[in-house]
Amino acid sequence: MKKTVATLFAAVLMSGAAMADGQAVYDKHCKACHDIGLAGAPKPGDSAAWQSRMDKGMDALLTTVKSGKGAMPPKGTCSGCDDVALTDAIQIFLDQAK
């Protein structure tokens, strides 16, 4: 029982850390362009702009971020980011669009 509780507690802590990492990636690599809609970048919180993207699912969003789109370079300037960090940053956008 103690092991199960400890495992669940660790999972909760790690998910919070992942979201903090996602926020850091968003703040450093996404915010400057997306917050002002530079070159048509969808703004956080713009549900209409994000709905069609959300409908395609996280895998499609991750693929787009990794390859770049329009004026956005591959990985949105975060060349050192792995899939987990990028997914966490994408989730920041999706949470704001709900």
Phi, psi and omega in degrees: 000315180299322180295320179296315179296317179296320179295315178297318179298316179297320179296319178296316179298318181292322179293324175294321178294321179297318179294325176296320177296318178299320178295320179296318177297313179303311183298320185274326190241346186244320191303316186304318181272314186291324182298331180253001179069031182305130178054033177084009178299131180295131182282146174299141179085353178275088185304320181297319181290329184268342187302310181295328177290317179297323181298332180282340177095165184296321181299317179293319178297316179297318178299317179297314180297317182295325182268341184088162180203132181057233181282349181281122178288165176308135181061017176055039181080002180258067185300334180273358182283139174268178183300324181295313180296318179294318178298318178296321178292318177301319181299328176301314178298314183296320178297323180286337183274351182286000000 
